[in-house]
Amino acid sequence: MLLNQKLFSFLLILLMIGVNIFVISKITFVFHPLKILLETVFLPILLTGVAYYLLNPIVEFLEKRNIKRAYSILALYLLVAGIITLIVLAVIPLLKEQITGLIDQFPAFSREAQLRFEDLIGSEYFNQFQQATGFDAASMTDAFSSYATNILNNAWNSIGGFVGALTETVLSIIVVPFILFYLLKDRRKLAPYVLDFLPTKLRNRSFTVMLEMNHQISSYIRGQILDSLCVGVLLYIGYLIIGLDYSLVLAVTAACTSVVPYLGPAIAIAPALVVAMVTSPIMLLKMVVVWTLIQLFEGKLITPQIMGKAMRIHPITIIFVILTAGKLFGIVGIILAVPGYAILKVIVTHLFRWFKSYSGLYEANKEPDYEIPKS
């Protein structure tokens, strides 16, 4: 009787949740202003959050050395401004030169890649492979050409959207330092302010959830950015050693795409493969060796040391989460998939613990109602 009552209560709660979701789906127009507000503040809050988790440990360290928090933040701002100025003066001209050269050489790269692809199609081994598998290279080439033509035709229509997104990004970057200053200065007041809105009995548990969420986000952001920087620097050194053209552009591209776990390196290797393949077969082999060694080094040493096991998420789970988020939300979903899943995991875990403690459905019986089979 007691079990049936608890089960009935649980099913009733699920039914009420489903009814609320159904009603909300029918009055989505009520939340349109809230949607506009979230879209407006999303990018500044995201950039501010990343900067906060990177700079807050330094501010905490300086504060422990009896330096006032406001002075520490101002000194850190001056240091960051100096680093950015140094990068703009030293790195940007070289990067601009390589990007310009890569754009100028792109038609030649395309013709060279096309010739090599045609030679590959005409080879005896490829013909045997095509006959054995039924692979139609001509149809694939036509489909790719049609796809590329559609992209070029739609590119001009996307310029307006790109300009709007660029303007929004610039405005968000301008706003970030002001939000970041107050967030770093008054960070200890944020948690008590949020907890004051919650019932007294829920504050201790909610504070624990907030601490775990903060730990998960900070571990991911700091670890992933440091990991990407290490990969970019190591690839740049490796490309310089083997003499690969446009090494800085390719290394910066790899560092930026490495922010996305597992899928990022696969995307970053594509331009490096094209440049190495067009250069020479020996260069292609060297590039593959450098890339493989750095990926092994990053996977076996850098990631475990920087990221550790703080995230506690299985690699297969990460891959599925990234693919699903990318399908639902595009590039933004791919970037935010892992930290979003980590936050959701913390919330669901604590909700499940609360349900176990209050429902009584998971209490251990003195005598098990099942028999363990003997091996």
PyMOL commands that set and color helices and strands:
alter all, ss='L'
color gray80, all
select helices_A, chain A and resi 2-26+28-64+69-122+124-133+137-185+187-195+200-242+247-257+263-279+281-306+315-359
alter helices_A, ss='H'
color red, helices_A
deselect
rebuild
show_as cartoon
